[in-house]
Amino acid sequence: MLVLSRHRDESIMIGDEIVVTIVDIRGDKVRLGINAPQDIPVHRQEVYEAIQRENRKAGQIQPSETRDVGQA
């Protein structure tokens, strides 16, 4: 893991297209601003992990379990 020190309003670059800016620091919380292309998803880690869990669950559904989906 790369560890960098930054002050408020300073940024780091990830590759050529992603900029992470320190927006605010309050106590033990840091607010980050992330500027990335629209085709690159940006999520908090806990949200990303939840998405991955749901994707794994969806991949385990058998076709017979979905036959009634979409029928009214």
Secondary structure as GFF3:
##gff-version 3
##sequence-region A 1 72
A	DSSP	beta_strand	11	14	.	.	.	ID=ss1
A	DSSP	beta_strand	18	26	.	.	.	ID=ss2
A	DSSP	beta_strand	29	35	.	.	.	ID=ss3
A	DSSP	alpha_helix	45	59	.	.	.	ID=ss4
A	DSSP	three_ten_helix	63	66	.	.	.	ID=ss5
###
